[in-house]
Amino acid sequence: MNQETLDLKKTAGQIVDNAPRVGDTTYHGIDPSTGTPLWDVPVARQNDVDDAVAAANGAFKKWSSLPQQERSRLMKDLAACLEKHKDALTDVLHKESGKPVNLAHSARITVLIFFCFLFFVRLL
């Protein structure tokens, strides 16, 4: 994402094959710890799910054909992007799950960035 800041309240929704999708129905999230209304997100239709699966299968074929060094570089870029936006991502996880911020941060974002992606990159 080319934005300097990440406002997930404005960008929440479905993206299928790099294109935003707008559904006929929305779901309004609520922070379970406070009952505070959050943001609306579109509910996926069957064709959205089918298109997402087809796009994922196509992406897997492309990903599999990339040299290991290129996959490693892309994973490092993803980890850097997650690191850059971890506070915004933590805020969303905190609000959607109702977990305290310190648990939302340590339990999800840090593990995702450091253990999953960076460990995977070192294996390549």
DSSP file (Angstrom, degrees, kcal/mol; ACC not computed):
  #  RESIDUE AA STRUCTURE BP1 BP2  ACC     N-H-->O    O-->H-N    N-H-->O    O-->H-N    TCO  KAPPA ALPHA  PHI   PSI    X-CA   Y-CA   Z-CA
    1    1 A M              0   0    0      0, 0.0     5,-0.0     0, 0.0     0, 0.0   0.000 360.0 360.0 360.0 135.6    0.0    0.0    0.0
    2    2 A N        +     0   0    0      2,-0.0     2,-0.1     3,-0.0     3,-0.0   0.424 360.0 113.6 -88.6   1.6    1.4    3.4   -1.0
    3    3 A Q        -     0   0    0      1,-0.1     3,-0.1     2,-0.0     0, 0.0  -0.468  62.8-143.4 -75.2 144.1   -0.2    5.3    1.9
    4    4 A E  S    S+     0   0    0     -2,-0.1     2,-0.3     1,-0.1    -1,-0.1   0.880  92.1  31.4 -69.8 -38.9    2.0    6.8    4.5
    5    5 A T  S    S-     0   0    0      2,-0.0     2,-0.6    -3,-0.0    -1,-0.1  -0.867  80.1-136.3-118.3 155.6   -0.6    6.0    7.1
    6    6 A L        -     0   0    0     -2,-0.3     2,-0.8    -3,-0.1     3,-0.1  -0.941  16.4-176.6-115.7 114.8   -3.0    3.1    7.1
    7    7 A D    >>  -     0   0    0     -2,-0.6     4,-1.3     1,-0.1     3,-1.2  -0.855   0.3-177.9-110.7  95.0   -6.6    3.8    8.1
    8    8 A L  H 3> S+     0   0    0     -2,-0.8     4,-1.1     1,-0.3    -1,-0.1   0.705  78.2  67.5 -69.7 -18.3   -8.2    0.4    8.1
    9    9 A K  H 34 S+     0   0    0      1,-0.2    -1,-0.3     2,-0.2    31,-0.1   0.832 108.7  38.1 -67.7 -30.1  -11.6    2.0    8.9
   10   10 A K  H <4 S+     0   0    0     -3,-1.2    -2,-0.2     1,-0.1    -1,-0.2   0.722 123.3  40.8 -89.4 -24.1  -11.6    3.6    5.5
   11   11 A T  H  < S+     0   0    0     -4,-1.3    -2,-0.2     2,-0.0    -3,-0.2   0.369  80.6 126.8-108.3   4.4  -10.0    0.7    3.6
   12   12 A A     <  +     0   0    0     -4,-1.1     2,-0.3    -5,-0.2    28,-0.1  -0.366  43.0  76.5 -64.1 139.5  -11.9   -2.2    5.3
   13   13 A G  S    S-     0   0    0     28,-0.1     2,-0.4    -2,-0.1     9,-0.1  -0.960  81.0 -44.9 153.4-168.3  -13.5   -4.5    2.8
   14   14 A Q  E     -A   21   0A   0      7,-0.8     7,-2.4    -2,-0.3     2,-0.4  -0.766  37.5-173.4 -98.4 139.1  -12.9   -7.2    0.3
   15   15 A I  E     -A   20   0A   0     -2,-0.4     2,-0.5     5,-0.2     3,-0.1  -0.985   5.8-176.8-129.3 121.2  -10.1   -7.2   -2.3
   16   16 A V  E >  S-A   19   0A   0      3,-2.8     3,-1.2    -2,-0.4    36,-0.1  -0.977  72.8 -14.1-122.2 121.3  -10.2  -10.0   -4.8
   17   17 A D  T 3  S-     0   0    0     -2,-0.5    -1,-0.2     1,-0.3    35,-0.0   0.908 129.5 -53.3  54.1  46.1   -7.4  -10.2   -7.4
   18   18 A N  T 3  S+     0   0    0      1,-0.2    -1,-0.3    -3,-0.1    -3,-0.0   0.623 118.5 108.0  66.3  17.7   -6.2   -6.7   -6.5
   19   19 A A  E <  S-A   16   0A   0     -3,-1.2    -3,-2.8     0, 0.0    -1,-0.2  -0.987  70.7-119.4-126.1 133.5   -9.6   -5.2   -7.1
   20   20 A P  E     -A   15   0A   0      0, 0.0     2,-0.4     0, 0.0    -5,-0.2  -0.382  26.0-150.9 -67.5 146.9  -12.0   -3.9   -4.4
   21   21 A R  E     -A   14   0A   0     -7,-2.4    -7,-0.8    -2,-0.1     2,-0.5  -0.956   5.8-159.8-119.4 139.1  -15.4   -5.6   -4.1
   22   22 A V        -     0   0    0     -2,-0.4     2,-0.1    -9,-0.1     4,-0.1  -0.980  14.1-157.1-118.6 123.5  -18.6   -4.0   -2.9
   23   23 A G        -     0   0    0     -2,-0.5    21,-0.1     2,-0.2     3,-0.0  -0.420  26.3-120.9 -94.4 172.2  -21.3   -6.3   -1.7
   24   24 A D  S    S+     0   0    0     19,-0.2     2,-0.4    -2,-0.1    -1,-0.1   0.702  98.6  49.6 -80.3 -21.5  -25.1   -5.8   -1.4
   25   25 A T        -     0   0    0     18,-0.4    18,-3.0     2,-0.0     2,-0.3  -0.917  69.4-160.5-122.4 143.4  -25.0   -6.5    2.3
   26   26 A T  E     -B   42   0B   0     -2,-0.4     2,-0.4    16,-0.3    14,-0.1  -0.880   9.9-143.0-120.8 157.2  -22.7   -5.1    5.0
   27   27 A Y  E     -B   41   0B   0     14,-3.0    14,-2.2    -2,-0.3     2,-0.7  -0.968  12.3-147.0-115.6 132.4  -21.8   -6.3    8.4
   28   28 A H  E     -B   40   0B   0     -2,-0.4    12,-0.2    12,-0.2     2,-0.0  -0.886  17.7-144.8-104.4 111.2  -21.4   -3.7   11.2
   29   29 A G  E     -     0   0B   0     10,-1.9     9,-3.2    -2,-0.7     2,-0.4  -0.322   9.7-157.6 -72.9 155.5  -18.7   -4.8   13.7
   30   30 A I  E     -B   37   0B   0      7,-0.3     6,-0.1    66,-0.2     3,-0.0  -1.000  24.6-117.2-134.4 134.3  -18.9   -4.1   17.4
   31   31 A D    >>  -     0   0    0      5,-2.7     4,-3.4    -2,-0.4     3,-0.8  -0.601  25.5-152.1 -67.3 113.6  -16.1   -4.0   19.9
   32   32 A P  T 34 S+     0   0    0      0, 0.0    -1,-0.2     0, 0.0    66,-0.1   0.733  89.8  54.6 -66.9 -20.4  -17.0   -6.8   22.2
   33   33 A S  T 34 S+     0   0    0     62,-0.3    -2,-0.1     1,-0.1    62,-0.1   0.748 127.7  14.9 -83.8 -22.0  -15.3   -5.3   25.2
   34   34 A T  T <4 S-     0   0    0     -3,-0.8    -1,-0.1    61,-0.2    61,-0.0   0.574  91.1-124.9-124.1 -18.0  -17.1   -1.9   25.1
   35   35 A G     <  +     0   0    0     -4,-3.4    -2,-0.0     1,-0.3     0, 0.0   0.543  57.0 153.3  78.3   6.7  -20.1   -2.5   22.7
   36   36 A T        -     0   0    0     -5,-0.4    -5,-2.7     1,-0.1    -1,-0.3  -0.516  49.3-115.3 -71.2 130.1  -18.8    0.5   20.6
   37   37 A P  E     -B   30   0B   0      0, 0.0    -7,-0.3     0, 0.0    -1,-0.1  -0.406  35.3-172.1 -63.3 141.0  -19.9    0.3   17.0
   38   38 A L  E     -     0   0B   0     -9,-3.2     2,-0.3     1,-0.2    -8,-0.1   0.406  35.7 -50.4-104.0-120.1  -17.0   -0.1   14.6
   39   39 A W  E     -     0   0B   0    -12,-0.0   -10,-1.9    -9,-0.0     2,-0.3  -0.820  46.8-108.2-125.3 160.3  -17.1    0.0   10.8
   40   40 A D  E     -B   28   0B   0     -2,-0.3   -12,-0.2   -12,-0.2   -28,-0.1  -0.685  32.0-175.7 -87.5 140.8  -19.2   -1.5    8.1
   41   41 A V  E     -B   27   0B   0    -14,-2.2   -14,-3.0    -2,-0.3   -28,-0.1  -0.987  30.7-105.2-132.2 146.1  -17.6   -4.2    5.8
   42   42 A P  E     -B   26   0B   0      0, 0.0     2,-0.5     0, 0.0   -16,-0.3  -0.410  29.5-126.4 -70.5 145.5  -19.2   -5.8    2.8
   43   43 A V        -     0   0    0    -18,-3.0   -18,-0.4    -2,-0.1   -19,-0.2  -0.796  31.3-113.4 -90.3 130.8  -20.4   -9.4    3.2
   44   44 A A        -     0   0    0     -2,-0.5     2,-0.2   -21,-0.1    -1,-0.0  -0.363  25.4-146.5 -66.9 139.0  -18.9  -11.7    0.5
   45   45 A R     >  -     0   0    0     -2,-0.1     4,-2.0     1,-0.1     3,-0.4  -0.539  32.7 -99.6 -93.6 168.8  -21.3  -13.2   -2.0
   46   46 A Q  H  > S+     0   0    0      1,-0.2     4,-2.7     2,-0.2     5,-0.2   0.891 124.9  52.5 -58.7 -41.0  -20.8  -16.7   -3.5
   47   47 A N  H  > S+     0   0    0      1,-0.2     4,-2.5     2,-0.2    -1,-0.2   0.836 106.4  54.7 -67.1 -30.1  -19.2  -15.2   -6.6
   48   48 A D  H  > S+     0   0    0     -3,-0.4     4,-2.3     2,-0.2    -1,-0.2   0.926 110.9  45.1 -64.2 -44.2  -16.8  -13.2   -4.5
   49   49 A V  H  X S+     0   0    0     -4,-2.0     4,-2.4     2,-0.2    -2,-0.2   0.931 114.0  48.6 -64.8 -45.9  -15.7  -16.4   -2.8
   50   50 A D  H  X S+     0   0    0     -4,-2.7     4,-2.3     1,-0.2    -2,-0.2   0.916 113.4  47.3 -60.6 -44.0  -15.4  -18.3   -6.1
   51   51 A D  H  X S+     0   0    0     -4,-2.5     4,-2.7     1,-0.2    -1,-0.2   0.883 110.8  52.2 -65.2 -38.5  -13.4  -15.5   -7.6
   52   52 A A  H  X S+     0   0    0     -4,-2.3     4,-2.4     2,-0.2    -2,-0.2   0.906 110.2  47.9 -65.4 -41.1  -11.1  -15.3   -4.6
   53   53 A V  H  X S+     0   0    0     -4,-2.4     4,-2.4     2,-0.2    -2,-0.2   0.921 112.9  48.3 -65.2 -43.5  -10.4  -19.0   -4.7
   54   54 A A  H  X S+     0   0    0     -4,-2.3     4,-2.2     2,-0.2    -2,-0.2   0.914 112.7  48.6 -62.6 -42.4   -9.7  -18.8   -8.5
   55   55 A A  H  X S+     0   0    0     -4,-2.7     4,-2.6     2,-0.2    -2,-0.2   0.897 110.7  50.9 -64.8 -39.6   -7.4  -15.8   -7.9
   56   56 A A  H  X S+     0   0    0     -4,-2.4     4,-2.4     2,-0.2    -2,-0.2   0.904 109.4  50.3 -65.1 -40.6   -5.6  -17.6   -5.1
   57   57 A N  H  X S+     0   0    0     -4,-2.4     4,-1.7     2,-0.2    -2,-0.2   0.917 112.8  46.7 -63.2 -42.2   -5.0  -20.6   -7.3
   58   58 A G  H  X S+     0   0    0     -4,-2.2     4,-1.9     1,-0.2    -2,-0.2   0.900 112.0  50.5 -65.1 -40.7   -3.6  -18.4  -10.1
   59   59 A A  H  X S+     0   0    0     -4,-2.6     4,-3.2     1,-0.2     5,-0.2   0.875 106.5  55.5 -65.2 -37.4   -1.4  -16.5   -7.6
   60   60 A F  H  X S+     0   0    0     -4,-2.4     4,-2.8     2,-0.2    -1,-0.2   0.907 106.4  50.5 -62.6 -40.7   -0.1  -19.8   -6.3
   61   61 A K  H  X S+     0   0    0     -4,-1.7     4,-1.1     2,-0.2    -1,-0.2   0.930 114.1  44.3 -61.7 -45.2    1.0  -20.8   -9.8
   62   62 A K  H  X S+     0   0    0     -4,-1.9     4,-0.6     2,-0.2     3,-0.5   0.932 114.4  49.6 -64.2 -45.5    2.8  -17.5  -10.3
   63   63 A W  H >< S+     0   0    0     -4,-3.2     3,-1.3     1,-0.2    -2,-0.2   0.909 107.9  54.1 -59.7 -44.3    4.3  -17.6   -6.8
   64   64 A S  H 3< S+     0   0    0     -4,-2.8    -1,-0.2     1,-0.3    -2,-0.2   0.780 105.6  53.7 -63.9 -27.0    5.6  -21.2   -7.3
   65   65 A S  H 3< S+     0   0    0     -4,-1.1    -1,-0.3    -3,-0.5    -2,-0.2   0.589  87.2 101.0 -86.4  -9.0    7.4  -20.2  -10.5
   66   66 A L  S << S-     0   0    0     -3,-1.3    -3,-0.0    -4,-0.6     5,-0.0  -0.476  82.7-105.4 -73.9 144.6    9.3  -17.3   -8.9
   67   67 A P    >>  -     0   0    0      0, 0.0     4,-2.1     0, 0.0     3,-0.5  -0.337  31.6-111.9 -62.7 152.9   12.9  -18.0   -7.9
   68   68 A Q  H 3> S+     0   0    0      1,-0.2     4,-2.6     2,-0.2     5,-0.2   0.861 116.8  56.4 -56.1 -39.1   13.6  -18.4   -4.2
   69   69 A Q  H 3> S+     0   0    0      1,-0.2     4,-2.1     2,-0.2    -1,-0.2   0.885 107.9  47.9 -63.3 -37.4   15.5  -15.1   -4.0
   70   70 A E  H <> S+     0   0    0     -3,-0.5     4,-2.4     2,-0.2    -1,-0.2   0.904 111.6  49.1 -70.5 -40.8   12.5  -13.2   -5.4
   71   71 A R  H  X S+     0   0    0     -4,-2.1     4,-2.3     2,-0.2    -2,-0.2   0.906 111.2  51.1 -62.4 -40.9   10.0  -14.9   -3.0
   72   72 A S  H  X S+     0   0    0     -4,-2.6     4,-2.3    -5,-0.2    -2,-0.2   0.918 110.0  49.1 -62.5 -43.8   12.4  -14.1   -0.1
   73   73 A R  H  X S+     0   0    0     -4,-2.1     4,-2.3     1,-0.2    -2,-0.2   0.915 111.4  49.4 -62.3 -43.6   12.5  -10.5   -1.1
   74   74 A L  H  X S+     0   0    0     -4,-2.4     4,-2.3     1,-0.2    -1,-0.2   0.886 110.8  49.7 -64.6 -38.9    8.8  -10.3   -1.4
   75   75 A M  H  X S+     0   0    0     -4,-2.3     4,-2.6     2,-0.2    -1,-0.2   0.883 110.1  50.8 -67.6 -38.0    8.3  -11.8    2.0
   76   76 A K  H  X S+     0   0    0     -4,-2.3     4,-2.3     2,-0.2    -2,-0.2   0.905 109.9  50.6 -64.2 -40.1   10.8   -9.4    3.5
   77   77 A D  H  X S+     0   0    0     -4,-2.3     4,-2.2     2,-0.2    -2,-0.2   0.905 110.7  49.1 -63.2 -41.3    8.8   -6.5    1.9
   78   78 A L  H  X S+     0   0    0     -4,-2.3     4,-2.7     2,-0.2     5,-0.2   0.927 110.6  49.9 -63.3 -44.8    5.6   -7.9    3.4
   79   79 A A  H  X S+     0   0    0     -4,-2.6     4,-2.4     1,-0.2    -2,-0.2   0.897 110.8  50.5 -60.7 -39.7    7.2   -8.2    6.8
   80   80 A A  H  X S+     0   0    0     -4,-2.3     4,-2.5     2,-0.2    -1,-0.2   0.891 110.4  49.4 -65.8 -39.0    8.4   -4.6    6.5
   81   81 A C  H  X S+     0   0    0     -4,-2.2     4,-1.8     2,-0.2    -2,-0.2   0.920 112.1  47.6 -65.7 -43.8    5.0   -3.4    5.5
   82   82 A L  H  < S+     0   0    0     -4,-2.7    -2,-0.2     1,-0.2    -1,-0.2   0.902 112.5  50.0 -62.8 -40.7    3.4   -5.2    8.5
   83   83 A E  H >< S+     0   0    0     -4,-2.4     3,-1.1    -5,-0.2     4,-0.3   0.918 109.1  51.8 -62.8 -43.7    6.0   -3.8   10.8
   84   84 A K  H 3< S+     0   0    0     -4,-2.5     3,-0.3     1,-0.2    -1,-0.2   0.854 120.7  33.3 -61.4 -36.0    5.4   -0.3    9.5
   85   85 A H  T 3X S+     0   0    0     -4,-1.8     4,-2.5     1,-0.2    -1,-0.2   0.130  81.8 115.3-108.4  19.0    1.7   -0.5   10.1
   86   86 A K  H <> S+     0   0    0     -3,-1.1     4,-2.7     1,-0.2     5,-0.2   0.832  74.3  54.9 -64.3 -31.6    1.7   -2.7   13.2
   87   87 A D  H  > S+     0   0    0     -4,-0.3     4,-2.2    -3,-0.3    -1,-0.2   0.930 111.5  43.8 -66.7 -43.2    0.2   -0.1   15.4
   88   88 A A  H  > S+     0   0    0      2,-0.2     4,-2.0     1,-0.2    -2,-0.2   0.911 115.9  48.3 -66.1 -42.0   -2.8    0.4   13.1
   89   89 A L  H  X S+     0   0    0     -4,-2.5     4,-2.5     1,-0.2    -2,-0.2   0.903 110.9  50.9 -64.9 -40.9   -3.2   -3.4   12.7
   90   90 A T  H  X S+     0   0    0     -4,-2.7     4,-2.9    -5,-0.2    -1,-0.2   0.907 107.5  53.9 -61.7 -41.9   -3.0   -3.8   16.4
   91   91 A D  H  X S+     0   0    0     -4,-2.2     4,-2.3     2,-0.2    -1,-0.2   0.913 110.1  47.0 -60.1 -43.4   -5.7   -1.2   17.0
   92   92 A V  H  X S+     0   0    0     -4,-2.0     4,-3.1     2,-0.2     5,-0.3   0.940 113.3  47.7 -64.6 -47.2   -8.0   -3.1   14.6
   93   93 A L  H  X S+     0   0    0     -4,-2.5     4,-2.2     1,-0.2     6,-0.5   0.901 111.4  52.1 -60.9 -40.4   -7.3   -6.4   16.3
   94   94 A H  H  X S+     0   0    0     -4,-2.9     4,-1.9    -5,-0.2     5,-0.2   0.932 114.9  41.2 -59.6 -47.1   -7.9   -4.9   19.7
   95   95 A K  H  < S+     0   0    0     -4,-2.3   -62,-0.3    -5,-0.2    -2,-0.2   0.893 117.1  46.5 -71.7 -40.4  -11.2   -3.4   18.6
   96   96 A E  H  < S+     0   0    0     -4,-3.1    -1,-0.2    -5,-0.2    -2,-0.2   0.838 123.9  32.1 -72.6 -31.7  -12.5   -6.4   16.7
   97   97 A S  H  < S-     0   0    0     -4,-2.2    -2,-0.2    -5,-0.3    -1,-0.2   0.680  96.3-130.5 -99.2 -20.0  -11.5   -9.0   19.4
   98   98 A G     <  +     0   0    0     -4,-1.9    -3,-0.1    -5,-0.3    -4,-0.1   0.523  58.5 143.3  80.0   4.6  -12.0   -6.9   22.5
   99   99 A K        -     0   0    0     -6,-0.5    -1,-0.3    -5,-0.2    -2,-0.1  -0.442  61.7 -94.4 -74.7 150.8   -8.6   -8.0   23.7
  100  100 A P    >>  -     0   0    0      0, 0.0     4,-2.6     0, 0.0     3,-0.7  -0.326  39.5-111.1 -57.9 149.3   -6.4   -5.5   25.6
  101  101 A V  H 3> S+     0   0    0      1,-0.3     4,-2.8     2,-0.2     5,-0.2   0.876 116.3  55.3 -54.3 -42.8   -4.0   -3.7   23.3
  102  102 A N  H 3> S+     0   0    0      1,-0.2     4,-2.3     2,-0.2    -1,-0.3   0.867 112.2  43.5 -63.6 -34.2   -0.9   -5.4   24.8
  103  103 A L  H <> S+     0   0    0     -3,-0.7     4,-2.6     2,-0.2     5,-0.3   0.899 112.9  50.8 -75.6 -40.7   -2.4   -8.8   24.1
  104  104 A A  H  X>S+     0   0    0     -4,-2.6     4,-1.1     2,-0.2     5,-1.0   0.910 116.1  43.8 -60.6 -41.0   -3.6   -7.9   20.6
  105  105 A H  I  <>S+     0   0    0     -4,-2.8     5,-1.9    -5,-0.2     6,-0.3   0.972 121.0  35.6 -69.1 -55.2   -0.2   -6.6   19.8
  106  106 A S  I  <5S+     0   0    0     -4,-2.3     5,-0.5    -5,-0.2    -2,-0.2   0.866 119.2  48.5 -72.0 -34.9    2.0   -9.3   21.2
  107  107 A A  I  <5S+     0   0    0     -4,-2.6    -1,-0.2    -5,-0.2    -3,-0.2   0.784 127.7  12.3 -78.8 -26.0   -0.3  -12.2   20.4
  108  108 A R  I  X5S+     0   0    0     -4,-1.1     4,-2.4    -5,-0.3    -3,-0.2   0.814 124.2  38.4-116.3 -62.1   -1.0  -11.5   16.8
  109  109 A I  I  ><S+     0   0    0     -5,-1.0     4,-2.8    -4,-0.3     5,-0.2   0.941 117.3  45.0 -68.4 -50.5    1.0   -8.8   15.0
  110  110 A T  H  >XS+     0   0    0     -5,-1.9     4,-2.7     1,-0.2     5,-0.6   0.919 115.2  48.7 -61.6 -43.4    4.5   -9.5   16.4
  111  111 A V  I  >>S+     0   0    0     -5,-0.5     5,-1.8    -6,-0.3     4,-1.3   0.935 112.3  49.9 -61.0 -45.2    4.1  -13.2   16.0
  112  112 A L  I  <>S+     0   0    0     -4,-2.4     5,-1.8     3,-0.2    -2,-0.2   0.933 117.9  38.2 -58.8 -48.4    2.9  -12.8   12.4
  113  113 A I  I  <>S+     0   0    0     -4,-2.8     5,-1.7     3,-0.2    -2,-0.2   0.976 127.1  28.2 -68.9 -56.5    5.8  -10.5   11.5
  114  114 A F  I  <5S+     0   0    0     -4,-2.7     5,-0.5    -5,-0.2    -3,-0.2   0.894 127.7  32.2 -83.3 -41.3    8.7  -12.0   13.3
  115  115 A F  I  <<S+     0   0    0     -4,-1.3     4,-0.3    -5,-0.6     5,-0.2   0.920 125.6  33.9 -86.1 -44.4    8.0  -15.7   13.6
  116  116 A C  I  ><S+     0   0    0     -5,-1.8     4,-2.0     3,-0.2    -3,-0.2   0.991 128.4  26.3 -75.2 -62.8    6.0  -16.5   10.5
  117  117 A F  I  ><S+     0   0    0     -5,-1.8     4,-2.6     2,-0.2    -3,-0.2   0.944 124.9  43.2 -74.5 -48.5    7.4  -14.3    7.8
  118  118 A L  H  ><S+     0   0    0     -5,-1.7     4,-1.7     1,-0.2    -1,-0.2   0.881 116.2  49.4 -67.8 -35.1   10.9  -13.6    8.9
  119  119 A F  H  > S+     0   0    0     -5,-0.5     4,-1.1    -4,-0.3    -1,-0.2   0.934 112.0  49.0 -65.4 -44.5   11.5  -17.2    9.8
  120  120 A F  H >X S+     0   0    0     -4,-2.0     4,-0.9     1,-0.2     3,-0.6   0.909 108.2  54.1 -60.6 -42.9   10.1  -18.3    6.5
  121  121 A V  H >< S+     0   0    0     -4,-2.6     3,-0.8     1,-0.3    -1,-0.2   0.893 105.3  53.6 -59.8 -40.2   12.3  -15.9    4.6
  122  122 A R  H 3< S+     0   0    0     -4,-1.7    -1,-0.3     1,-0.2    -2,-0.2   0.780 103.2  58.4 -66.8 -25.1   15.4  -17.3    6.4
  123  123 A L  H <<        0   0    0     -4,-1.1    -1,-0.2    -3,-0.6    -2,-0.2   0.752 360.0 360.0 -74.9 -23.8   14.4  -20.8    5.2
  124  124 A L    <<        0   0    0     -4,-0.9    -1,-0.2    -3,-0.8    -2,-0.2   0.501 360.0 360.0 -76.7 360.0   14.5  -19.8    1.5
